[in-house]
Amino acid sequence: MVDFRDTGTEAAFRTTVREFIGGEYEPRRSQIREEARRAAPFERTPAMRAWEGELAERGWIAPAWPEQYGGAGLSVMQQFIFNEEMAEARAPRPGGIAIGMAGPTLITIGTEEQQAEHLPPILSGEAIWCQGYSEPGSGSDLASLQTRAVKDGDDWVVNGQKIWTSGAHRADWMILLARTDPDAPKHKGITYFMLDMHSPGVEVRPLVNMTNTHEFNEVFFEDVRIPSRHILGEVNRGWYGAVTTLDFERSSIGSAVGMRQSVDAIIDVAKEHQGSGMSSLGENEETRNALADRYIEAQTAMMISYRIVSMQSQGMIPNHEASMAKLYAMELNQRIQATAMKVLGLYGQLGGGDPYAPRRGRYQYGFMRSIANTIEGGTSEIQRNIIATRGLGLPRG
Ligand SMILES: Cc1cc2nc3c(=O)[nH]c(=O)nc-3n(C[C@H](O)[C@H](O)[C@H](O)COP(=O)(O)OP(=O)(O)OC[C@H]3O[C@@H](n4cnc5c(N)ncnc54)[C@H](O)[C@@H]3O)c2cc1C
């Protein structure tokens, strides 16, 4: 039988997290939200900085990192509880590439000097990082990337282009994959660099997405010099370091809780506007059924997350299970956003500037932004390939 209840120590830890959120986040909630509404994507507002200071005091900026590197060294179950409680309270967390990818990679394959230089500014939020992997011709088949780095004295000289680089316009550093041996088999000639984004020859050009938001960019490199001490791991073995980095992108409880909250929020807004012509709830059986289906599916997303954490807490490394979680959550988010459109009808399509837009245009934005969910972080087709081959043992197509 599956027992979902906390043990005594887990329950005590949950209470600690809840009390912390109640004492430190709740009084700041409205100010953080108000400032965030006016801020640009990736901007750290004063209220957010103050909240981050509280998290930092407890090592909860990076709860999964070992204590010796400035994290909280939480166990898998404690991380799960922490993430779940933070998501339930909708408490924002610093994260992104710096905490979620660059830091863990530095801890795993970085030298002591690299760790000493980069981990403190990541934890204090001073250093913002972006991820330079994808290129115009290399996304799913990442190992085919063409950006070149050539050794010149103690530096490497980089030429080429990255694309879809989220937050590059605000980043101080990039984790960058570049080809250093064009004659080697494609996985074996790639090196993993840390690039100072303020270096001469780096040009960041904005790409504005269909929600009219500047989130990602094109990044061009023209004779950009990177000192050898900024290589992560070994020359020509960067692919293996990058795979480690991708392995840190796995937790999914936050997004599973978020899905359930989104369904609850649609139900709230639908009830609020019932009878006003803005909501089809009550008039349309299809809408009610769709909401019921989304509710069930959100519970399924939670169960998939429970499975992953249960594997991790037994020392197993989720592999195709992580692809299942990603695939299911992202496709579910698209269905949830589409259901919101159905419930709110034409009003749901109104943008933030329109006085008739429910929840200040959140649903228009959510629907359009969700389109990218099944592309970013590995497309749904690629996740299905992983589940089919590694999970079900099917032959490659
Ligand atoms: C919002 C957003 C943010 C992003 N942020 C970043 C970032 O910060 N840094 C970064 O490096 N990248 C980022 N990306 C890029 C992202 O990782 C790639 O878009 C993604 O990996 C897909 O690559 P691609 O766009 O080149 O598409 P392609 O790989 O060209 O795929 C095109 C289509 O072909 C399908 N396909 C490809 N290969 C196969 C196959 N073997 N079997 C079946 N179908 C296949 C794909 O599923 C897709 O439908 C971001 C993307 C988005 C949308």
The ligand as an ORCA input file, in Angstrom:
! r2SCAN-3c Opt
* xyz 0 1
  C      10.448     29.470    -24.291
  C      11.729     28.801    -24.663
  C      12.874     29.044    -23.927
  C      14.086     28.440    -24.294
  N      15.215     28.747    -23.574
  C      16.406     28.207    -23.953
  C      17.610     28.588    -23.279
  O      17.603     29.390    -22.336
  N      18.783     28.055    -23.708
  C      18.850     27.153    -24.740
  O      19.916     26.691    -25.057
  N      17.712     26.793    -25.420
  C      16.508     27.310    -25.050
  N      15.362     26.965    -25.731
  C      15.482     26.104    -26.916
  C      14.907     24.707    -26.739
  O      15.729     23.923    -25.936
  C      14.752     24.125    -28.160
  O      13.792     24.939    -28.834
  C      14.281     22.705    -28.149
  O      15.273     21.851    -27.624
  C      13.875     22.206    -29.559
  O      14.891     22.464    -30.483
  P      14.589     23.235    -31.840
  O      13.825     24.486    -31.527
  O      15.882     23.390    -32.553
  O      13.612     22.307    -32.647
  P      14.039     21.031    -33.532
  O      14.963     20.175    -32.764
  O      14.479     21.512    -34.872
  O      12.671     20.289    -33.655
  C      11.653     20.661    -34.618
  C      10.522     19.647    -34.502
  O      11.014     18.343    -34.869
  C      10.779     17.421    -33.819
  N      11.896     16.472    -33.732
  C      13.216     16.751    -33.731
  N      13.945     15.620    -33.600
  C      13.063     14.600    -33.497
  C      13.201     13.186    -33.342
  N      14.410     12.596    -33.247
  N      12.067     12.436    -33.277
  C      10.835     13.010    -33.367
  N      10.647     14.356    -33.531
  C      11.744     15.137    -33.587
  C      10.700     18.251    -32.570
  O       9.977     17.605    -31.533
  C       9.988     19.499    -33.082
  O       8.597     19.300    -33.123
  C      14.140     27.551    -25.395
  C      12.970     27.296    -26.130
  C      11.788     27.915    -25.791
  C      10.561     27.629    -26.601
*
